[in-house]
Structures are given as C-alpha cells and as structure tokens.
Amino acid sequence: MRPTSDTAPVPALASLALASRLNSSPRPARVIGVAANVAWCALDDEVVFLAPTVAARFPNAILATAGWDRLEPGDVVVIGSDAVIGQTIAWRVVRWWNPRVAPIAAKPNDVAAGLSLLERTLPESSLAGLEAALASCDGAAVLDGAVALLGAGRGLTPEGDDGLIGAVAAFRHMTTSLGHPAAARMIDDVANDVVSVATEATTGLSLTLLRHAFAGEMADPVAGLLRALTGRGDVGTALERCLCIGASSGRALALGVLCGARAGYEAAS
C-alpha cells in the first residue's frame, strides 16, 4: 500500500518507544478500534495509537494533524520505514518525543509536600495491598497484588490496569530519584511474570501500556505528574492534566501514581 501520486504525506511525530518498529521494514497493522479523536491498530504484539497532535502523547502513539479520523475498524495500514500508509492516510514521521520518565535527584521534603497535596485531592483507592507490597520491596507480594488488578473493571484499559500502570511507573521513578535504585530493580524482577499473566488476563491495549510502564515509559501527563512530585513542576497543574485522560483512566492512573509514589518514598526512607 503506497500513497497515490496526488497524496502528499502528512508530517507526523512519534514516540521513540516505537522507533524500532517504525525504522524497520513496513509491516501491516489492522485497525481494531476508533473513537472521536483516535484510532488504534494491532501491529504484531503492540497496539499503536494513531491520533491528532493535540492528543496526550502515549508511549505507543503516532500523531499527525489529519488522517486518523478517516480510519475504520478492519482497515489495514502499513507501518515502517518511518511512515504510516493506508488507503486514506499517508504519514511521514519527521519528529520524535521520548516517553521515558528520566529520574530526577529529588529532595525528600519536596516529595513529602507533593504527596500531601495528592492525598488531599484524590480519594482513597483500593490499591492499599499493592502499595504495602511495593513499600516492603517484596517481589512475590507485588506480583500477587499486580495480578489481582489485571483486567479489573471495564473498558479498553480497565481501571485496575490503569492503577497498576501508574503505580509501577511511580515506584520506579520515585525510588530512583530518591537514590534507592535497588528498589526499582525489584520492579524489573517481576515485570516478565506480570506481563505473562496480563497476556491472558486483560486487553491488548492495557498489555501494551503495561509493557511500556515497566520500561519507564508513560503518557506525557503522567510523566508530568511524576516530575512534579519530585520537585520539577506544580503538582496541582500536573494532576489536572492527568485527570483529563479518557473517561476514567486519568483518575485511575493518578491513584496509581499516588500508590506507587507513596510506596517508593517509604521504601527509600
């Protein structure tokens, strides 16, 4: 599938987490769902978002100013050679962003203040078991807590998955930023087992986002909240951006961030 002679490729930007797939030989991807401002397609074991440039930058996203709204479930696009090509879409990737949340040397007092604000703003969640397991750096208990959340709730990304994704990313970021990388390595130790269970327990999109979370790659509003909690930004403003993700995903992700960040702070103390 190639653009016709009168089809000018639309410039696109893409997550660096997709670089290996976009830089490789073109492969077919089938559109498996569409919504008002996004389409998602299956490319081997990855679910890729095709969305407008104003959308939240997820680690599995490719964004452009036009084209995503012309896709329908069942359509096939070809992804590779730095392009996305279909019958009604022609994108050429010209810019990249990095979805990896880099650790920041954080001051414990700044973290404590940020966590206090989140606690006052967000309701209590059902993640207490996972939080206790993370804080104790008990890999077996973390695995049990994670498995219990997989697929819990409705939607393309059930709330249990969103909470787990936020918690994994926050714990890694917080422990590393506070100078306790050994705790972050515990997350690496359980990652394969959690992902293996998730393959059968939840949706393909959640599975994709969970893999990215274990690699430290997150949607930019979540990354902004993590940076704010470690003293680089306003926590309230970052939380507002996070809460705007989806119908319920933003709230679940924020609760997961609170769970993982609180556990990371305790583990590093």
GUZARO-569919 format. One record per atom (N, C-alpha, C): residue number from 1; residue in one letter; x, y, z. Coordinates in steps of 0.2 Angstrom, whole numbers, plus 5000, padded with zeros to 4 digits. Example, Ala and Ser with C-alpha at 12.3 -4.5 7.8 and 13.67 -1.06 7.14 Angstrom:
<rs>
n, res, u, v, w
1, A, 5066, 4972, 5039
1, A, 5062, 4978, 5039
1, A, 5066, 4984, 5039
2, S, 5064, 4989, 5035
2, S, 5068, 4995, 5036
2, S, 5064, 5000, 5039
</rs>
This chain:
<rs>
n, res, u, v, w
1, M, 5004, 4994, 5000
1, M, 5000, 5000, 5000
1, M, 5004, 5006, 5000
2, R, 5004, 5011, 4995
2, R, 5008, 5017, 4995
2, R, 5003, 5023, 4993
3, P, 5005, 5029, 4995
3, P, 5001, 5034, 4993
3, P, 5001, 5035, 4986
4, T, 4995, 5038, 4983
4, T, 4995, 5039, 4976
4, T, 4999, 5045, 4974
5, S, 5000, 5047, 4968
5, S, 5004, 5052, 4966
5, S, 5001, 5059, 4968
6, D, 4995, 5059, 4970
6, D, 4992, 5066, 4972
6, D, 4991, 5066, 4980
7, T, 4994, 5061, 4983
7, T, 4994, 5061, 4990
7, T, 5000, 5063, 4993
8, A, 5000, 5069, 4996
8, A, 5006, 5071, 5000
8, A, 5006, 5069, 5007
9, P, 5012, 5066, 5009
9, P, 5012, 5063, 5016
9, P, 5011, 5069, 5021
10, V, 5007, 5068, 5026
10, V, 5007, 5072, 5031
10, V, 5012, 5071, 5036
11, P, 5016, 5077, 5039
11, P, 5021, 5076, 5044
11, P, 5018, 5073, 5050
12, A, 5022, 5069, 5053
12, A, 5019, 5066, 5059
12, A, 5025, 5066, 5065
13, L, 5023, 5065, 5071
13, L, 5028, 5064, 5076
13, L, 5026, 5058, 5080
14, A, 5031, 5055, 5083
14, A, 5030, 5048, 5085
14, A, 5034, 5047, 5092
15, S, 5032, 5042, 5096
15, S, 5036, 5040, 5102
15, S, 5042, 5036, 5100
16, L, 5048, 5038, 5103
16, L, 5054, 5034, 5102
16, L, 5053, 5027, 5104
17, A, 5048, 5026, 5109
17, A, 5047, 5019, 5110
17, A, 5045, 5014, 5104
18, L, 5043, 5018, 5099
18, L, 5041, 5014, 5093
18, L, 5046, 5014, 5088
19, A, 5052, 5017, 5089
19, A, 5057, 5018, 5084
19, A, 5059, 5012, 5081
20, S, 5060, 5006, 5084
20, S, 5062, 5000, 5081
20, S, 5057, 4998, 5076
21, R, 5051, 4999, 5078
21, R, 5045, 4996, 5073
21, R, 5045, 5001, 5067
22, L, 5045, 5008, 5068
22, L, 5045, 5012, 5063
22, L, 5051, 5012, 5058
23, N, 5057, 5011, 5061
23, N, 5063, 5011, 5057
23, N, 5064, 5004, 5053
24, S, 5060, 4999, 5055
24, S, 5060, 4993, 5051
24, S, 5057, 4993, 5045
25, S, 5057, 4987, 5041
25, S, 5053, 4986, 5035
25, S, 5046, 4987, 5037
26, P, 5042, 4989, 5032
26, P, 5035, 4990, 5033
26, P, 5031, 4984, 5034
27, R, 5027, 4984, 5039
27, R, 5023, 4978, 5041
27, R, 5015, 4980, 5042
28, P, 5011, 4976, 5040
28, P, 5004, 4978, 5040
28, P, 5001, 4978, 5048
29, A, 4997, 4983, 5049
29, A, 4993, 4984, 5055
29, A, 4986, 4985, 5054
30, R, 4982, 4981, 5058
30, R, 4975, 4981, 5057
30, R, 4971, 4986, 5062
31, V, 4967, 4990, 5060
31, V, 4964, 4995, 5064
31, V, 4958, 4991, 5068
32, I, 4959, 4991, 5075
32, I, 4954, 4987, 5079
32, I, 4949, 4991, 5083
33, G, 4950, 4998, 5082
33, G, 4945, 5002, 5086
33, G, 4946, 5009, 5084
34, V, 4941, 5013, 5084
34, V, 4941, 5020, 5083
34, V, 4937, 5024, 5088
35, A, 4938, 5030, 5090
35, A, 4934, 5034, 5094
35, A, 4934, 5041, 5091
36, A, 4932, 5046, 5094
36, A, 4931, 5053, 5092
36, A, 4937, 5056, 5089
37, N, 4943, 5054, 5093
37, N, 4949, 5058, 5091
37, N, 4955, 5053, 5091
38, V, 4954, 5047, 5090
38, V, 4959, 5042, 5090
38, V, 4957, 5035, 5086
39, A, 4962, 5032, 5083
39, A, 4961, 5025, 5081
39, A, 4967, 5021, 5084
40, W, 4966, 5015, 5085
40, W, 4971, 5011, 5087
40, W, 4971, 5004, 5083
41, C, 4977, 5002, 5082
41, C, 4978, 4996, 5077
41, C, 4983, 4991, 5080
42, A, 4983, 4985, 5078
42, A, 4987, 4980, 5081
42, A, 4993, 4979, 5076
43, L, 4999, 4980, 5078
43, L, 5005, 4979, 5075
43, L, 5009, 4973, 5078
44, D, 5008, 4967, 5076
44, D, 5011, 4961, 5080
44, D, 5009, 4961, 5087
45, D, 5013, 4962, 5092
45, D, 5010, 4962, 5099
45, D, 5010, 4969, 5102
46, E, 5010, 4974, 5098
46, E, 5009, 4981, 5100
46, E, 5003, 4984, 5098
47, V, 4999, 4987, 5102
47, V, 4994, 4991, 5100
47, V, 4996, 4998, 5099
48, V, 4995, 5001, 5093
48, V, 4998, 5008, 5092
48, V, 4992, 5013, 5091
49, F, 4993, 5018, 5094
49, F, 4988, 5024, 5094
49, F, 4990, 5028, 5088
50, L, 4984, 5030, 5084
50, L, 4985, 5035, 5078
50, L, 4980, 5040, 5080
51, A, 4983, 5046, 5082
51, A, 4979, 5052, 5085
51, A, 4981, 5059, 5082
52, P, 4977, 5064, 5084
52, P, 4979, 5071, 5082
52, P, 4985, 5073, 5086
53, T, 4988, 5078, 5084
53, T, 4994, 5081, 5088
53, T, 4992, 5084, 5094
54, V, 4986, 5086, 5095
54, V, 4984, 5089, 5102
54, V, 4983, 5083, 5107
55, A, 4983, 5077, 5105
55, A, 4981, 5072, 5110
55, A, 4987, 5071, 5115
56, A, 4985, 5067, 5120
56, A, 4990, 5066, 5125
56, A, 4995, 5061, 5122
57, R, 5002, 5062, 5123
57, R, 5007, 5058, 5120
57, R, 5008, 5052, 5124
58, F, 5005, 5046, 5122
58, F, 5006, 5040, 5125
58, F, 5012, 5037, 5122
59, P, 5016, 5032, 5125
59, P, 5022, 5029, 5123
59, P, 5021, 5025, 5117
60, N, 5015, 5023, 5115
60, N, 5013, 5019, 5109
60, N, 5010, 5023, 5104
61, A, 5011, 5030, 5103
61, A, 5007, 5034, 5099
61, A, 5011, 5037, 5093
62, I, 5007, 5038, 5088
62, I, 5010, 5042, 5082
62, I, 5005, 5047, 5080
63, L, 5007, 5053, 5080
63, L, 5002, 5059, 5080
63, L, 5003, 5063, 5073
64, A, 4997, 5065, 5071
64, A, 4998, 5070, 5065
64, A, 4991, 5074, 5065
65, T, 4991, 5079, 5060
65, T, 4986, 5084, 5060
65, T, 4980, 5082, 5057
66, A, 4980, 5076, 5053
66, A, 4975, 5074, 5049
66, A, 4976, 5066, 5047
67, G, 4970, 5063, 5046
67, G, 4970, 5056, 5044
67, G, 4967, 5051, 5048
68, W, 4969, 5052, 5055
68, W, 4966, 5047, 5060
68, W, 4959, 5046, 5060
69, D, 4955, 5052, 5058
69, D, 4948, 5052, 5058
69, D, 4945, 5048, 5052
70, R, 4949, 5046, 5047
70, R, 4946, 5043, 5041
70, R, 4947, 5035, 5042
71, L, 4949, 5033, 5047
71, L, 4950, 5026, 5048
71, L, 4944, 5022, 5051
72, E, 4943, 5016, 5049
72, E, 4938, 5012, 5052
72, E, 4940, 5005, 5054
73, P, 4937, 5002, 5059
73, P, 4939, 4996, 5061
73, P, 4939, 4991, 5055
74, G, 4945, 4987, 5055
74, G, 4946, 4982, 5049
74, G, 4950, 4985, 5044
75, D, 4951, 4992, 5044
75, D, 4956, 4995, 5039
75, D, 4963, 4992, 5040
76, V, 4967, 4992, 5035
76, V, 4974, 4990, 5036
76, V, 4978, 4996, 5034
77, V, 4983, 4997, 5038
77, V, 4988, 5002, 5037
77, V, 4995, 4999, 5037
78, V, 5000, 5001, 5034
78, V, 5007, 4998, 5034
78, V, 5011, 5003, 5038
79, I, 5015, 5000, 5043
79, I, 5019, 5004, 5047
79, I, 5026, 5002, 5046
80, G, 5031, 5007, 5045
80, G, 5038, 5005, 5044
80, G, 5041, 5010, 5039
81, S, 5048, 5010, 5039
81, S, 5051, 5015, 5035
81, S, 5049, 5022, 5037
82, D, 5048, 5023, 5043
82, D, 5046, 5030, 5046
82, D, 5040, 5032, 5043
83, A, 5035, 5028, 5042
83, A, 5029, 5030, 5039
83, A, 5023, 5026, 5041
84, V, 5017, 5029, 5040
84, V, 5011, 5025, 5041
84, V, 5007, 5026, 5035
85, I, 5006, 5021, 5031
85, I, 5002, 5022, 5024
85, I, 4996, 5017, 5024
86, G, 4991, 5020, 5022
86, G, 4984, 5017, 5021
86, G, 4981, 5019, 5015
87, Q, 4975, 5017, 5014
87, Q, 4971, 5019, 5008
87, Q, 4969, 5026, 5009
88, T, 4968, 5029, 5015
88, T, 4966, 5036, 5016
88, T, 4971, 5040, 5020
89, I, 4977, 5037, 5021
89, I, 4981, 5040, 5026
89, I, 4988, 5039, 5023
90, A, 4992, 5045, 5024
90, A, 4999, 5044, 5022
90, A, 5003, 5049, 5027
91, W, 5006, 5046, 5031
91, W, 5010, 5050, 5036
91, W, 5018, 5048, 5036
92, R, 5022, 5054, 5036
92, R, 5029, 5053, 5037
92, R, 5031, 5056, 5043
93, V, 5035, 5051, 5047
93, V, 5037, 5053, 5054
93, V, 5043, 5058, 5053
94, V, 5043, 5064, 5055
94, V, 5048, 5069, 5055
94, V, 5051, 5071, 5061
95, R, 5047, 5070, 5067
95, R, 5049, 5072, 5074
95, R, 5048, 5066, 5078
96, W, 5051, 5066, 5084
96, W, 5051, 5061, 5089
96, W, 5050, 5064, 5096
97, W, 5047, 5061, 5101
97, W, 5047, 5063, 5108
97, W, 5049, 5057, 5112
98, N, 5052, 5058, 5118
98, N, 5055, 5052, 5122
98, N, 5050, 5051, 5128
99, P, 5046, 5046, 5128
99, P, 5041, 5044, 5133
99, P, 5044, 5042, 5140
100, R, 5051, 5041, 5140
100, R, 5054, 5038, 5146
100, R, 5054, 5044, 5151
101, V, 5052, 5042, 5157
101, V, 5052, 5047, 5163
101, V, 5059, 5046, 5166
102, A, 5064, 5051, 5165
102, A, 5070, 5051, 5167
102, A, 5070, 5052, 5175
103, P, 5074, 5049, 5179
103, P, 5074, 5050, 5186
103, P, 5077, 5057, 5187
104, I, 5075, 5060, 5193
104, I, 5077, 5067, 5195
104, I, 5080, 5067, 5202
105, A, 5086, 5070, 5203
105, A, 5088, 5070, 5210
105, A, 5083, 5074, 5214
106, A, 5079, 5070, 5219
106, A, 5074, 5074, 5222
106, A, 5076, 5075, 5230
107, K, 5073, 5080, 5232
107, K, 5073, 5081, 5240
107, K, 5067, 5078, 5243
108, P, 5068, 5074, 5248
108, P, 5063, 5071, 5252
108, P, 5057, 5076, 5254
109, N, 5059, 5082, 5256
109, N, 5054, 5087, 5258
109, N, 5049, 5089, 5253
110, D, 5052, 5090, 5247
110, D, 5048, 5091, 5241
110, D, 5043, 5086, 5239
111, V, 5046, 5079, 5240
111, V, 5042, 5074, 5238
111, V, 5036, 5073, 5243
112, A, 5038, 5074, 5250
112, A, 5033, 5074, 5255
112, A, 5027, 5079, 5254
113, A, 5029, 5085, 5252
113, A, 5024, 5090, 5251
113, A, 5020, 5088, 5245
114, G, 5022, 5086, 5240
114, G, 5018, 5084, 5234
114, G, 5014, 5078, 5235
115, L, 5016, 5073, 5239
115, L, 5012, 5068, 5241
115, L, 5006, 5070, 5245
116, S, 5007, 5075, 5250
116, S, 5002, 5078, 5254
116, S, 4997, 5081, 5250
117, L, 4999, 5085, 5245
117, L, 4994, 5088, 5241
117, L, 4989, 5083, 5237
118, L, 4993, 5077, 5234
118, L, 4989, 5072, 5231
118, L, 4984, 5069, 5236
119, E, 4986, 5067, 5242
119, E, 4982, 5064, 5247
119, E, 4976, 5068, 5248
120, R, 4977, 5075, 5248
120, R, 4971, 5079, 5250
120, R, 4966, 5080, 5244
121, T, 4969, 5079, 5238
121, T, 4965, 5080, 5232
121, T, 4961, 5073, 5230
122, L, 4965, 5068, 5230
122, L, 4962, 5061, 5227
122, L, 4958, 5057, 5233
123, P, 4953, 5054, 5231
123, P, 4950, 5049, 5236
123, P, 4955, 5043, 5238
124, E, 4953, 5040, 5243
124, E, 4956, 5033, 5244
124, E, 4955, 5028, 5239
125, S, 4960, 5024, 5237
125, S, 4959, 5019, 5232
125, S, 4959, 5012, 5235
126, S, 4958, 5007, 5230
126, S, 4958, 5000, 5233
126, S, 4965, 4997, 5231
127, L, 4970, 5001, 5231
127, L, 4977, 4999, 5230
127, L, 4981, 4998, 5236
128, A, 4978, 4998, 5242
128, A, 4982, 4998, 5248
128, A, 4987, 4991, 5248
129, G, 4984, 4986, 5246
129, G, 4988, 4980, 5246
129, G, 4994, 4980, 5241
130, L, 4993, 4983, 5235
130, L, 4999, 4984, 5231
130, L, 5004, 4989, 5234
131, E, 5001, 4994, 5237
131, E, 5006, 4999, 5240
131, E, 5010, 4996, 5246
132, A, 5007, 4992, 5250
132, A, 5011, 4989, 5255
132, A, 5016, 4984, 5253
133, A, 5014, 4980, 5247
133, A, 5019, 4976, 5244
133, A, 5025, 4980, 5241
134, L, 5024, 4985, 5238
134, L, 5029, 4989, 5235
134, L, 5034, 4992, 5240
135, A, 5031, 4995, 5245
135, A, 5034, 4998, 5251
135, A, 5039, 4993, 5254
136, S, 5037, 4987, 5255
136, S, 5041, 4982, 5258
136, S, 5046, 4979, 5253
137, C, 5046, 4981, 5247
137, C, 5050, 4978, 5241
137, C, 5050, 4970, 5241
138, D, 5044, 4968, 5242
138, D, 5043, 4960, 5242
138, D, 5040, 4958, 5235
139, G, 5045, 4956, 5231
139, G, 5043, 4954, 5224
139, G, 5037, 4950, 5224
140, A, 5037, 4944, 5228
140, A, 5031, 4940, 5227
140, A, 5025, 4943, 5229
141, A, 5025, 4947, 5234
141, A, 5018, 4951, 5236
141, A, 5016, 4956, 5230
142, V, 5021, 4959, 5227
142, V, 5020, 4964, 5222
142, V, 5017, 4960, 5216
143, L, 5019, 4954, 5215
143, L, 5017, 4950, 5209
143, L, 5009, 4948, 5211
144, D, 5008, 4946, 5217
144, D, 5001, 4944, 5219
144, D, 4996, 4950, 5218
145, G, 4999, 4956, 5221
145, G, 4995, 4962, 5220
145, G, 4993, 4964, 5213
146, A, 4998, 4964, 5209
146, A, 4998, 4966, 5202
146, A, 4993, 4961, 5198
147, V, 4993, 4955, 5199
147, V, 4989, 4950, 5196
147, V, 4982, 4951, 5198
148, A, 4981, 4953, 5204
148, A, 4974, 4954, 5207
148, A, 4971, 4960, 5203
149, L, 4975, 4965, 5201
149, L, 4972, 4971, 5197
149, L, 4971, 4970, 5190
150, L, 4974, 4965, 5187
150, L, 4974, 4964, 5180
150, L, 4967, 4963, 5177
151, G, 4965, 4967, 5173
151, G, 4958, 4966, 5170
151, G, 4952, 4968, 5174
152, A, 4954, 4971, 5180
152, A, 4948, 4973, 5184
152, A, 4945, 4980, 5182
153, G, 4938, 4979, 5181
153, G, 4935, 4985, 5178
153, G, 4933, 4984, 5171
154, R, 4930, 4989, 5168
154, R, 4928, 4989, 5161
154, R, 4932, 4994, 5157
155, G, 4931, 4993, 5150
155, G, 4935, 4997, 5145
155, G, 4941, 4994, 5142
156, L, 4943, 4998, 5137
156, L, 4949, 4996, 5134
156, L, 4955, 4996, 5138
157, T, 4956, 5000, 5143
157, T, 4961, 5000, 5149
157, T, 4957, 5000, 5155
158, P, 4955, 4994, 5158
158, P, 4951, 4993, 5164
158, P, 4955, 4997, 5170
159, E, 4951, 5000, 5175
159, E, 4954, 5004, 5180
159, E, 4959, 5000, 5184
160, G, 4958, 4994, 5185
160, G, 4964, 4990, 5188
160, G, 4970, 4991, 5185
161, D, 4970, 4990, 5178
161, D, 4976, 4990, 5174
161, D, 4979, 4997, 5175
162, D, 4975, 5003, 5174
162, D, 4977, 5009, 5174
162, D, 4981, 5011, 5181
163, G, 4978, 5008, 5186
163, G, 4981, 5009, 5193
163, G, 4987, 5006, 5193
164, L, 4988, 5000, 5191
164, L, 4994, 4996, 5191
164, L, 4999, 5000, 5187
165, I, 4998, 5002, 5181
165, I, 5002, 5006, 5176
165, I, 5005, 5012, 5180
166, G, 5001, 5016, 5183
166, G, 5003, 5022, 5187
166, G, 5007, 5020, 5193
167, A, 5006, 5015, 5196
167, A, 5010, 5013, 5202
167, A, 5017, 5010, 5200
168, V, 5017, 5006, 5195
168, V, 5023, 5004, 5193
168, V, 5028, 5009, 5191
169, A, 5025, 5014, 5187
169, A, 5030, 5020, 5184
169, A, 5032, 5024, 5190
170, A, 5027, 5025, 5195
170, A, 5029, 5030, 5200
170, A, 5034, 5027, 5205
171, F, 5033, 5021, 5207
171, F, 5038, 5017, 5211
171, F, 5045, 5017, 5208
172, R, 5045, 5016, 5202
172, R, 5052, 5016, 5199
172, R, 5055, 5023, 5199
173, H, 5051, 5028, 5197
173, H, 5053, 5035, 5196
173, H, 5055, 5037, 5203
174, M, 5051, 5036, 5208
174, M, 5052, 5039, 5215
174, M, 5058, 5036, 5218
175, T, 5059, 5029, 5218
175, T, 5064, 5026, 5222
175, T, 5071, 5028, 5218
176, T, 5071, 5028, 5212
176, T, 5077, 5030, 5208
176, T, 5079, 5038, 5210
177, S, 5074, 5042, 5209
177, S, 5075, 5049, 5211
177, S, 5077, 5050, 5218
178, L, 5075, 5046, 5222
178, L, 5077, 5047, 5229
178, L, 5084, 5043, 5231
179, G, 5087, 5040, 5226
179, G, 5093, 5037, 5227
179, G, 5093, 5030, 5230
180, H, 5088, 5026, 5228
180, H, 5087, 5019, 5230
180, H, 5085, 5015, 5224
181, P, 5090, 5014, 5220
181, P, 5089, 5011, 5214
181, P, 5088, 5003, 5215
182, A, 5090, 5000, 5220
182, A, 5089, 4993, 5221
182, A, 5082, 4992, 5222
183, A, 5078, 4996, 5225
183, A, 5070, 4995, 5225
183, A, 5067, 4995, 5218
184, A, 5070, 5000, 5214
184, A, 5067, 5000, 5207
184, A, 5069, 4993, 5203
185, R, 5075, 4990, 5205
185, R, 5076, 4984, 5201
185, R, 5071, 4978, 5203
186, M, 5068, 4979, 5209
186, M, 5063, 4974, 5211
186, M, 5058, 4974, 5206
187, I, 5056, 4980, 5203
187, I, 5051, 4980, 5198
187, I, 5053, 4976, 5192
188, D, 5059, 4977, 5190
188, D, 5062, 4973, 5184
188, D, 5061, 4965, 5185
189, D, 5062, 4963, 5191
189, D, 5062, 4956, 5193
189, D, 5055, 4953, 5192
190, V, 5050, 4957, 5193
190, V, 5043, 4954, 5192
190, V, 5040, 4956, 5186
191, A, 5043, 4960, 5182
191, A, 5040, 4963, 5176
191, A, 5038, 4957, 5171
192, N, 5042, 4952, 5170
192, N, 5040, 4947, 5165
192, N, 5035, 4943, 5167
193, D, 5034, 4941, 5174
193, D, 5029, 4937, 5176
193, D, 5022, 4941, 5176
194, V, 5022, 4947, 5177
194, V, 5016, 4951, 5177
194, V, 5014, 4952, 5170
195, V, 5018, 4953, 5165
195, V, 5016, 4953, 5158
195, V, 5014, 4947, 5156
196, S, 5017, 4941, 5158
196, S, 5015, 4935, 5156
196, S, 5007, 4933, 5158
197, V, 5006, 4935, 5164
197, V, 4999, 4934, 5166
197, V, 4994, 4939, 5162
198, A, 4996, 4945, 5161
198, A, 4992, 4950, 5158
198, A, 4990, 4948, 5151
199, T, 4995, 4944, 5148
199, T, 4993, 4942, 5141
199, T, 4986, 4939, 5140
200, E, 4984, 4935, 5145
200, E, 4978, 4932, 5145
200, E, 4973, 4935, 5150
201, A, 4975, 4940, 5154
201, A, 4970, 4942, 5159
201, A, 4967, 4949, 5157
202, T, 4970, 4953, 5152
202, T, 4967, 4959, 5151
202, T, 4967, 4961, 5143
203, T, 4966, 4967, 5142
203, T, 4965, 4969, 5135
203, T, 4972, 4970, 5131
204, G, 4973, 4970, 5125
204, G, 4979, 4971, 5121
204, G, 4982, 4978, 5122
205, L, 4977, 4983, 5123
205, L, 4980, 4989, 5124
205, L, 4983, 4990, 5131
206, S, 4979, 4987, 5136
206, S, 4982, 4988, 5143
206, S, 4989, 4984, 5143
207, L, 4989, 4978, 5140
207, L, 4996, 4974, 5140
207, L, 5001, 4979, 5137
208, T, 5000, 4982, 5131
208, T, 5005, 4986, 5128
208, T, 5007, 4992, 5133
209, L, 5002, 4995, 5136
209, L, 5004, 5001, 5140
209, L, 5008, 4998, 5147
210, L, 5006, 4992, 5149
210, L, 5009, 4989, 5155
210, L, 5017, 4988, 5153
211, R, 5018, 4985, 5147
211, R, 5025, 4984, 5145
211, R, 5029, 4991, 5145
212, H, 5026, 4996, 5142
212, H, 5029, 5002, 5142
212, H, 5030, 5005, 5149
213, A, 5026, 5004, 5154
213, A, 5026, 5006, 5161
213, A, 5032, 5003, 5164
214, F, 5033, 4996, 5163
214, F, 5039, 4993, 5166
214, F, 5045, 4995, 5163
215, A, 5045, 4998, 5157
215, A, 5051, 5001, 5154
215, A, 5052, 5008, 5156
216, G, 5048, 5011, 5160
216, G, 5048, 5018, 5162
216, G, 5046, 5023, 5157
217, E, 5041, 5020, 5153
217, E, 5038, 5025, 5148
217, E, 5031, 5026, 5149
218, M, 5029, 5032, 5149
218, M, 5022, 5034, 5151
218, M, 5019, 5040, 5146
219, A, 5013, 5040, 5147
219, A, 5010, 5046, 5143
219, A, 5012, 5052, 5146
220, D, 5013, 5058, 5142
220, D, 5016, 5064, 5145
220, D, 5012, 5067, 5151
221, P, 5006, 5067, 5152
221, P, 5003, 5070, 5158
221, P, 5005, 5066, 5164
222, V, 5005, 5059, 5163
222, V, 5008, 5055, 5169
222, V, 5015, 5057, 5171
223, A, 5019, 5057, 5165
223, A, 5026, 5059, 5166
223, A, 5027, 5066, 5170
224, G, 5022, 5071, 5168
224, G, 5022, 5077, 5171
224, G, 5021, 5077, 5178
225, L, 5016, 5073, 5180
225, L, 5014, 5072, 5187
225, L, 5020, 5069, 5191
226, L, 5023, 5064, 5188
226, L, 5029, 5061, 5192
226, L, 5035, 5066, 5193
227, R, 5036, 5070, 5187
227, R, 5041, 5075, 5188
227, R, 5039, 5080, 5193
228, A, 5033, 5082, 5194
228, A, 5031, 5087, 5199
228, A, 5031, 5084, 5206
229, L, 5030, 5078, 5207
229, L, 5031, 5075, 5213
229, L, 5038, 5075, 5216
230, T, 5043, 5075, 5211
230, T, 5050, 5075, 5213
230, T, 5053, 5082, 5212
231, G, 5048, 5087, 5213
231, G, 5051, 5094, 5213
231, G, 5052, 5098, 5207
232, R, 5049, 5096, 5201
232, R, 5050, 5099, 5195
232, R, 5043, 5100, 5191
233, G, 5040, 5105, 5194
233, G, 5033, 5107, 5192
233, G, 5028, 5108, 5197
234, D, 5022, 5110, 5195
234, D, 5017, 5111, 5200
234, D, 5013, 5105, 5200
235, V, 5012, 5102, 5206
235, V, 5008, 5096, 5207
235, V, 5001, 5097, 5205
236, G, 4998, 5102, 5207
236, G, 4991, 5103, 5205
236, G, 4989, 5104, 5198
237, T, 4993, 5107, 5195
237, T, 4993, 5108, 5187
237, T, 4994, 5102, 5184
238, A, 4999, 5098, 5186
238, A, 5000, 5091, 5183
238, A, 4995, 5086, 5184
239, L, 4992, 5087, 5190
239, L, 4986, 5082, 5191
239, L, 4980, 5084, 5187
240, E, 4979, 5090, 5186
240, E, 4973, 5092, 5182
240, E, 4974, 5089, 5175
241, R, 4980, 5089, 5172
241, R, 4982, 5087, 5165
241, R, 4981, 5079, 5165
242, C, 4983, 5076, 5171
242, C, 4982, 5069, 5171
242, C, 4975, 5066, 5171
243, L, 4971, 5070, 5175
243, L, 4964, 5068, 5176
243, L, 4960, 5069, 5169
244, C, 4963, 5073, 5164
244, C, 4959, 5074, 5158
244, C, 4960, 5068, 5153
245, I, 4964, 5063, 5155
245, I, 4965, 5057, 5151
245, I, 4959, 5052, 5151
246, G, 4955, 5052, 5145
246, G, 4950, 5047, 5145
246, G, 4944, 5049, 5149
247, A, 4939, 5044, 5150
247, A, 4933, 5045, 5154
247, A, 4935, 5043, 5161
248, S, 4939, 5038, 5163
248, S, 4940, 5036, 5169
248, S, 4948, 5035, 5170
249, S, 4951, 5034, 5165
249, S, 4958, 5032, 5165
249, S, 4963, 5037, 5169
250, G, 4962, 5043, 5168
250, G, 4966, 5048, 5171
250, G, 4965, 5048, 5179
251, R, 4959, 5047, 5181
251, R, 4959, 5046, 5189
251, R, 4962, 5040, 5191
252, A, 4961, 5034, 5188
252, A, 4964, 5028, 5190
252, A, 4972, 5029, 5189
253, L, 4974, 5032, 5184
253, L, 4982, 5032, 5183
253, L, 4984, 5037, 5189
254, A, 4981, 5042, 5191
254, A, 4983, 5047, 5196
254, A, 4983, 5043, 5203
255, L, 4978, 5039, 5204
255, L, 4978, 5035, 5210
255, L, 4983, 5030, 5210
256, G, 4985, 5027, 5205
256, G, 4991, 5023, 5204
256, G, 4997, 5026, 5206
257, V, 4998, 5032, 5203
257, V, 5004, 5036, 5204
257, V, 5005, 5038, 5212
258, L, 4999, 5039, 5215
258, L, 4999, 5041, 5222
258, L, 5002, 5034, 5226
259, C, 4999, 5029, 5224
259, C, 5001, 5022, 5227
259, C, 5008, 5021, 5226
260, G, 5010, 5021, 5220
260, G, 5017, 5019, 5219
260, G, 5022, 5025, 5222
261, A, 5020, 5031, 5221
261, A, 5025, 5036, 5224
261, A, 5025, 5036, 5232
262, R, 5020, 5035, 5235
262, R, 5020, 5034, 5242
262, R, 5024, 5028, 5244
263, A, 5023, 5023, 5241
263, A, 5027, 5016, 5242
263, A, 5034, 5018, 5241
264, G, 5036, 5021, 5235
264, G, 5043, 5022, 5234
264, G, 5046, 5027, 5239
265, Y, 5042, 5032, 5241
265, Y, 5045, 5036, 5246
265, Y, 5047, 5033, 5253
266, E, 5042, 5028, 5255
266, E, 5043, 5024, 5261
266, E, 5049, 5019, 5260
267, A, 5049, 5016, 5254
267, A, 5055, 5011, 5253
267, A, 5062, 5015, 5253
268, A, 5062, 5021, 5251
268, A, 5068, 5025, 5251
268, A, 5070, 5028, 5257
269, S, 5065, 5028, 5262
269, S, 5067, 5032, 5268
269, S, 5071, 5028, 5273
</rs>
